[in-house]
């Protein structure tokens, strides 16, 4: 969406938000700082948290050969929960990173460093989102509830990872792809090898897209001493991204084979593997477009991973019908 050149920027707009997003244009003024804390003006993160959930559920449904009314609730519950927990996680990230964010060009406009809200107000907002998400979690089986509680550990650790490791993207992947385990377990009642391999595929995918994302801040991160895979790989990023792409595709294919091969439905297996193939080509397209010196290109490619992640969702859904 293109913004009119004569139209002033909305007060408090965050630098990397979508231009003309609904938060800055339509949300009540009092709510905007809190919605910005939750990244409601930047929905890509919610998609990246949600898509592994849908992968896990649809793969489990294909493996068991059943898809019922409760699975529709899992789809919806995961969507609401992803929005809430992404919001709570981002709020926690902004609380812990408020001093760092104030030193980075892209992030100094966020609500806390820009003075729109205090850290205490942000903490209350974080708790409210997490409590509502916990209420949704309680509608699932006991194993899923336990997994959901355990997931809080990587969420809590992630904002500090860039202070002690060059691989904070691994911690992001651990947190962001937990939904693959949750949704599989919500459908089947227990974990299985296909879910664990699917989880590993999601982590490899996160390393791919978040390394691209991190290149936006590489110069500022170097000045303030923040670590990332983008800084670690430097000029070798393209080679590492190719490795993560191959790992993502290989692990996705293995997860789908482990889940569907025992059922001997060759057509369904062929369909879902087609989804892996198309996702692999999407990641290859990103690599060909990549310019790590262009923040605009890195952000555009990062956002395109919503479409990349939707490809397996589509093919898994089709496989349920064949």
C-alpha positions in Angstrom: 0.0 0.0 0.0 1.4 3.4 -1.0 1.1 6.3 1.4 0.1 9.7 0.0 3.2 11.9 0.0 1.1 14.8 1.5 -0.2 12.7 4.3 1.7 13.1 7.6 3.1 10.0 9.3 0.8 8.8 12.1 2.1 9.7 15.5 4.2 7.0 17.0 4.5 4.8 13.9 7.2 2.3 14.1 9.9 2.5 11.4 9.5 -1.0 9.9 5.7 -1.2 10.1 3.6 -1.6 7.0 2.7 1.8 5.6 -1.0 2.6 6.2 -1.5 -0.4 8.5 -4.8 -0.7 10.4 -3.1 0.1 13.8 -1.8 3.4 12.7 -4.9 4.4 10.8 -7.9 2.9 12.5 -7.2 1.7 16.0 -8.2 3.9 18.9 -5.4 6.2 19.9 -5.1 4.8 23.4 -4.6 1.3 22.1 -1.9 2.0 19.5 1.2 1.8 21.7 0.0 -1.6 23.1 -0.8 -3.0 19.6 2.6 -1.8 18.4 4.2 -3.7 21.3 2.3 -6.8 20.0 3.5 -6.1 16.4 -0.1 -5.9 15.3 1.2 -3.4 12.7 3.7 -6.0 11.5 1.7 -9.3 11.1 4.5 -11.4 9.5 5.7 -12.6 12.9 2.3 -14.0 13.8 2.2 -15.9 10.5 5.7 -17.4 11.1 4.5 -18.5 14.6 1.2 -19.9 13.3 2.3 -21.8 10.2 4.3 -24.5 12.0 1.1 -25.1 14.1 -0.9 -25.7 11.0 1.9 -27.9 9.6 1.8 -30.0 12.7 -2.0 -30.4 12.8 -2.5 -31.1 9.1 0.4 -33.6 9.1 -1.1 -35.4 12.1 -4.5 -35.5 10.4 -2.9 -37.0 7.3 -1.1 -39.5 9.5 -4.2 -40.6 11.4 -6.6 -40.4 8.5 -9.1 -38.3 10.4 -10.0 -34.6 10.6 -12.9 -33.7 13.0 -14.7 -30.7 14.4 -12.2 -30.4 17.2 -9.5 -30.0 14.6 -11.2 -26.9 13.4 -11.0 -25.5 16.9 -7.3 -26.4 17.0 -6.8 -24.4 13.8 -8.7 -21.4 15.2 -7.2 -21.7 18.7 -3.7 -21.8 17.3 -4.4 -18.7 15.2 -5.7 -16.7 18.2 -3.0 -18.2 20.4 -0.3 -17.3 17.9 -1.4 -13.7 17.8 -1.5 -13.5 21.6 1.8 -15.3 22.3 3.6 -13.5 19.6 2.3 -10.3 21.1 3.4 -11.4 24.6 6.8 -12.5 23.4 7.4 -9.3 21.5 6.4 -7.3 24.5 8.8 -9.2 26.6 11.5 -8.7 24.0 10.9 -5.0 24.0 11.0 -4.8 27.8 14.4 -6.6 27.9 15.8 -4.8 24.8 14.6 -1.3 25.6 18.1 0.1 26.0 19.5 -1.7 22.9 16.5 -0.6 20.8 17.2 3.0 21.7 20.6 2.7 19.9 19.4 1.0 16.7 17.9 3.1 13.9 15.2 0.6 13.0 14.0 0.0 16.5 14.3 3.3 18.4 10.8 4.2 17.3 9.3 1.2 19.2 6.8 2.1 22.0 9.1 1.8 25.0 12.3 3.6 23.8 10.2 6.3 22.1 8.3 6.9 25.4 4.8 5.8 24.3 4.5 3.4 27.2 6.5 2.6 30.3 8.1 -0.8 31.0 5.6 -1.4 33.8 2.6 -0.8 31.4 4.2 -3.1 28.9 4.6 -5.8 31.5 0.9 -5.6 32.4 0.0 -5.9 28.7 2.3 -8.9 28.3 0.7 -10.7 31.3 -2.8 -10.0 30.0 -2.0 -11.5 26.6 -0.3 -14.6 28.1 -3.3 -15.2 30.5 -5.8 -15.2 27.6 -3.5 -17.5 25.6 -3.3 -19.9 28.6 -7.1 -20.0 28.7 -7.1 -21.2 25.1 -4.4 -23.8 25.9 -6.5 -25.3 28.7 -9.1 -26.4 26.1 -6.5 -28.9 24.7 -5.4 -32.3 26.1 -3.1 -32.7 29.1 0.1 -33.4 27.0 -0.5 -30.3 24.9 -1.0 -28.1 28.1 2.3 -29.4 29.5 4.1 -28.7 26.2 2.6 -25.2 26.2 3.9 -24.5 29.6 7.4 -25.8 28.8 7.4 -23.5 25.7 7.7 -20.5 28.0 11.3 -21.3 28.7 12.7 -20.6 25.2 10.4 -17.6 24.9 11.9 -16.1 28.1 15.5 -16.9 27.1 15.4 -15.7 23.5 15.8 -11.9 24.1 19.0 -12.5 26.0 20.5 -15.0 23.4 22.1 -12.3 21.3 24.1 -11.2 24.3 25.8 -14.5 24.8 25.8 -16.4 21.5 26.3 -15.8 17.8 23.4 -18.0 17.1 20.3 -16.3 18.6 18.3 -17.4 15.6 18.5 -21.0 16.9 16.8 -19.9 20.1 14.2 -18.0 18.0 13.6 -21.2 16.0 13.2 -23.3 19.1 10.5 -20.9 20.4 8.8 -20.1 17.1 8.3 -23.6 15.9 7.0 -25.1 19.1 3.6 -25.0 17.7 4.4 -27.9 15.4 4.8 -30.1 18.5 1.7 -28.5 20.2 -0.7 -29.0 17.3 0.5 -32.5 16.5 0.0 -33.5 20.1 -3.4 -31.7 20.3 -4.6 -34.0 17.5 -2.9 -37.3 18.5 -2.5 -37.0 22.2 1.2 -37.6 22.2 4.4 -36.7 20.4 5.8 -38.7 17.6 8.9 -38.8 15.4 7.3 -37.0 12.5 6.5 -34.0 14.8 10.0 -33.9 16.1 11.5 -33.9 12.6 8.9 -31.3 11.5 10.1 -29.2 14.4 13.7 -29.5 13.3 12.7 -28.4 9.8 11.0 -25.3 11.2 14.1 -24.4 13.1 16.2 -24.7 9.9 13.6 -22.5 8.1 13.8 -19.9 11.0 17.6 -19.8 10.6 17.1 -19.1 6.9 14.6 -16.3 7.2 15.8 -14.6 10.4 19.4 -14.5 9.1 18.0 -12.5 6.2 16.1 -10.3 8.6 19.1 -9.7 10.8 21.1 -8.3 7.9 19.0 -5.1 8.3 20.7 -4.4 11.6 24.1 -5.8 11.1 25.9 -2.5 11.2 24.1 -1.2 14.3 24.5 -4.6 16.0 28.3 -4.4 15.4 28.5 -1.0 17.0 26.7 -2.0 20.1 28.0 -5.5 20.4 24.9 -7.5 19.6 25.5 -10.9 18.1 23.6 -12.6 15.2 24.1 -15.1 12.5 24.1 -12.3 9.9 27.2 -10.8 11.6 28.7 -14.3 12.1 28.3 -15.3 8.5 29.1 -11.9 6.9 30.0 -12.3 3.2 29.4 -16.1 3.5 25.7 -15.7 4.3 24.5 -16.9 0.9 26.4 -20.2 1.4 24.9 -20.7 4.9 21.4 -19.8 3.7 21.7 -22.4 0.9 22.6 -25.0 3.6 19.6 -23.9 5.7 17.4 -24.2 2.7 18.5 -27.7 1.9 18.1 -28.7 5.6 14.6 -27.3 5.6 13.5 -29.1 2.5 15.2 -32.4 3.5 13.7 -32.4 7.0 10.3 -31.5 5.8 10.3 -34.3 3.3 11.5 -36.7 6.0 8.8 -35.7 8.4 6.1 -36.1 5.7 7.5 -39.5 4.7 7.6 -40.7 8.4 4.0 -39.6 8.9 2.4 -40.9 5.7 4.5 -43.9 4.5 3.0 -46.3 7.1 -0.5 -45.6 5.7 0.6 -46.6 2.3 -1.3 -43.8 0.6 1.1 -43.1 -2.2 -1.0 -40.3 -3.7 -1.2 -38.3 -0.5 2.5 -38.7 0.1 3.2 -37.5 -3.5 0.9 -34.5 -2.9 2.6 -33.4 0.3 6.1 -33.9 -1.1 5.0 -31.7 -4.0 4.4 -29.0 -1.4 8.0 -29.5 -0.1 9.3 -29.1 -3.6 7.5 -25.9 -4.2 8.5 -24.4 -0.9 12.1 -25.3 -1.8 11.8 -23.3 -5.0 10.4 -20.4 -3.1 13.4 -20.3 -0.8 15.7 -20.6 -3.8 13.9 -17.6 -5.3 14.6 -15.7 -2.1 18.3 -16.5 -2.4 18.5 -15.3 -5.9 16.8 -12.0 -5.0 18.9 -11.5 -1.8 21.0 -8.3 -1.4 22.4 -8.2 2.1 23.4 -4.6 1.7 19.8 -3.6 1.0 17.6 -3.3 4.1 14.5 -2.9 1.9 15.2 -6.1 0.0 16.0 -8.1 3.2 12.7 -7.0 4.8 10.7 -7.8 1.6 12.2 -11.3 1.4 11.7 -11.9 5.1 8.0 -11.0 4.8 7.7 -13.3 1.7 8.2 -16.3 4.0 4.5 -16.1 4.9 3.9 -17.4 1.4 6.7 -19.9 1.6 5.2 -21.4 4.7 1.7 -21.5 3.4 2.7 -23.8 0.5 3.0 -26.9 2.7 -0.2 -25.9 4.4 -2.0 -25.9 1.1 -0.6 -29.2 0.0 -1.2 -30.9 3.3 -4.9 -29.8 3.1 -5.2 -31.1 -0.4 -3.7 -34.5 0.7 -6.5 -34.9 3.2 -9.0 -34.9 0.4 -7.3 -37.6 -1.8 
